[in-house]
Amino acid sequence: MLEGNLHSNTLSGIFFENYVADELSAHEFKLFFWKGKTSSELEFLIPHNGETIPIDAKKNKGSLSSLGKYREYNSCRTAVKISRNHYGYNEENQLLTVPYYDVSFWLDEMTETEIQPGM
């Protein structure tokens, strides 16, 4: 029942984005976003080991055109898509897909591998 409602509800993407924002905050990441000159946007940018990692939260597969626009003007080795898809890494696009159910664990790993000041 819930699954069908998520597909038909145009606001359901906001709930997924809010979930990711809550998890990032709980892991003490500051929340930053990127908005391009047109309608392009990335929901989150997080600092990690001296780099900025763009994160796009999608309720479905969705288009990643905003990531392409971001990369036109900003360098990043890896981008992250958080969605209901399975784990995966697309080497050609340097895109890590993290499923929603694993966001907290992935962020645990990110904070554990953070370079500490003075090290």
N, C-alpha and C positions, 0 to 999 in steps of 0.2 A: 504494500500500500504506500509506504513512504517513498519507495523508489519511483513510482509513477508520479507522485506529487513533485519530486525534485526535477523531473524532466519538464513538467508543464509550468512550473513556477519560474517566472523570469527573474525573480529576486533571489533564487536559491544560490546563485553564485556568490552573493554577498555573505551568506552564511558560511560558505567554504573559506572565503577570504578572511572572515572574522575568526574562524577556527585557527587558521595559520597565524594570524596576528596574535592571538592569545598564546599560542605555543611559542612563538618568537619572544614575546614579552616574558613568559614564564622562564625562558632560558636566558633572560637578561640581554637580549639583542634589542638595540634601539630600532625603532621603526622608521624606515625611509622608503620613499617611492620615487618613481621616475615617470614624468609625463613629457611626451614629445610635443612637437609643434602642432601636430594634428590630433587625431584621436588615439594615438599610440600611448600605452602606459604599461608599466610593470608595477605590480602591487608592492613588491618588497625588494630592497637592496640591503644586503648585510655584509659587514666587513668580516673578513676571515684571512688571517695570516698575511696582512698587507694588501689584500686584493678585495675587490667588491664583487660579490656574487649576486647577480640578478635572479629573482625568484618570481615565477608566474604561477598563480594558483588558478586552476581550471576545474570547473565542475564536470566537464566532459573532455573529450579530446581537444577540441577547440583549435583555433589558429594561433600560431606563434609569430605572427607578423610584427608584433611589438618588440619581440626579442631581436628580430632582424634590424629594425629601426634603431634600437638601442646600440647594437653592435656597429652600426654605421659610424657612430660618433664616440663610442666608448669601447675600450678593449676589455675583454674578459676571457679567461681560459675556459671556464665552465659556467654554464647557466643551469638553473634548476626549474623543472616544471613539477608542481605538486598537483596530483590529480587522482582520480579513481582508477587509473591504469595501474599495471604491474610495474615493479621495479625495472629499470632498464637504463642503459647508457648508449646514446647514439654518438659514436665517435666522430662521424662526419660533421654533425652539428654541435659537438661538444655539449651535449644536453643530457643531464641526469634527470630521470623521472623517479620521483618518490611518491609512493601511494599515501593517501591521507592517513590510513591507519598506522603508518610508520613514521610520521613526521616527528613525534616526540623523541623516538629512539635515534633518528637521524640527527636531530639537533643535539642530543646528548653526545653523539660522536663528534659533532662539529665543535662543541665547547671543550671536549677533552683534548682535541688536537690543536686548539688555539695556542699560538706562541705567546708565552707570557712575557711581559716587559722585563728587560734585563737578562733574558736567557739567550 
